[in-house]
């Protein structure tokens, strides 16, 4: 039996007595029940975009990541493009809503937030986990009062019919899905008619030609971690809930005091290498928004959640350790990758932060106009363990807050124009 408590703890943030007590109780019970051993890796990530945006987004992802276009599945109200690296890394399911007036719970989660409502159909939805026994996992989770979409709801929402899906979290607004798939079996999604679309294939091929032309295809690795932003009061319950729903353990938390926030990490108990099952990161403000006028501290995380809602903020792509050979010998791979992408017209929020001496370099892209998601690039040097340094996180968070602030003002201006 796996021991989910048998992992080292990192970080400097002090958690509540409630958190520490229930972290132990929940993980011990999860191990005893068999859920920890039955729930395995993240097999897929689901993202929905507005009508007419999926082809450009597939092209963007295939340029900025190592993903390849596999196939398109068409249902009555959605196109779903399947992107894949290999069977050791999670797939990306890029869903396009055909009709911008399509209603549903995921749209409702966007519409109550001022900037989220600007793209009501665009959001990261959540992760699909492979399990060894779907019936037992669902039964055990229902006994723990976890609520699932029923088959009629899954059909109406046009979610994969071969997956059991937990209803959106009240804390993160993300979903978790489970499906039973033998390790050696190919991933097949029950989502409609299958075809390889010429327009999507053309966008994919153009991206890959550029990657190979500049040699960045060999430097980009799978997704390293997924970072969700949540309200300050939901930090601990979000982490505990995710460990209840998955086979992840608590890696640790760090305070980023000059940005009034903390970064909190969970990892798979089964896969030490994040590239096989990405780490899940939760970022939350240390104080709620209504005390900002007393503290006079920056609060970019709380501001983001109030404007977009709790949601995924960025996905991090790992970059191969090493340096560029040849003419640019000595340049770290991440600096070369970012330089190429900038030359291709991709914007970044700041220069690469960190250093080889610190063991880590990182950077944020600008948010995608198609999904609102940021792509982070992260290169670890040597045997560096972890996801950030405090200086890096402070710089990245500050840079993201500047762009988000500009988008907030733009959204406010559009609202004024619409009502005047």
C-alpha positions, 0 to 999 in steps of 0.5 A: 500500500502506498504511503502518501505521507512518506514524502519530504515537506518543503516550504516556509509557510505555516498552515493551520491546525485544521489543514495539518490534521485533515491532511494526515487524516484524508491521506491515511484514509485514501491510502487505506481505501485503495483510492491512492493506488487506483488513481494513477496519472493525469491522462488529459487536460481539457480546454474550451475556446470561443467559436472560430478560435480553436485552429489558431490556438492549435497552431499556437500550442504546436509552436510553443509546446511539443504537442502534435495534432492527432485528430478532430472529434465533432459532436453536435455543439463542439469540435474537439481537437486532440493534441498528443506528445506520446503516451507518457504525457497527458493529451490536450483536448481543445474544445471549440464551441460552435455557437457562441450562444451555447449555454452551460455550467462552464459558461456560467462560471465565466459570466459572473466575473468582469473579464471572464465574461468577455470570453464566456466560452473560454476556460481551462476545464480540468484534468482526466485521470486514469484509474485501474477500477472505475466502478470502485473509484466512483463508488468510493468517492460518492461515499465520501460525498463527492458529486458527479455529473450523471450520464444525461448531464454528460451527454448534454454538456458533450463531455466524453461519454467514457469518463466519470466527471466530478462536478466543478469544484466550488474552490477552483471551478475545475473538474476532475475526470476518471476513466479506466484505461489499461496502461498499454491501450491507446487513449480514445475519447467518446466525443463524436465523429473523427476526422483529420481536418485539413485546416487544423493540419495546415496550422499544425504543420506550419508550427512544426516547420518553424520549430524544426527550422530553428531547432527548438523542437528538441528542446521543448519537453512536456508540461511540468506543472499546472498553476491555478489561482484561487481566493485567499480563504480557499487556499487550504481547502483547495489543496485538501480537496484536490488530494481527496479527488486524486492520488497527489500529495502535499509537496509544500508551500512558500510565502511570497510576501512582497506580492502578498501571496503563497505558492502551494504545490501538490505532486503525484505519489506515483510519478516522481517525474512531473513530465509524466503527470504534471504537478498541480500548483495553487496560488492564493493571496495571503489576505482577502481584497477588503483589507488591501486598503489597510495593508497597502500591499500589492495583491495581484493574485486576489485581483486576478481571481476577482476579475477572472474567477478561480481558474488555471492561470498558466501551464508550464512547459519544461525546457531541456537542460543544457546550452545552445551549441554552435554559433550561440554556444553558451546560451541557455536553452530557455533563452534560445527558445524564448528568443526564437518565439519572440522572433516569431511574434510571440510576446512575453511579460518580462525577460527570463528570470533566474540564473544557472547558479540558482539552478532555475530559469523561468519566464511567462508568455503573454496570455493567449488571446484564445484561451487567456492561459499563459505558457510558462517556460522553466529550465532546471539546471543540474539536480535542482529540485523544485518549481521556483525560487522566491525571487523568480516567483515575485518577478513573474507574479508582478509582471503578470499583474501588470498585464492583467491590470491593463486588461482590467482597464480595457474591460472596464472601458468596453463596459462604459462604452457599451452602457453609454 
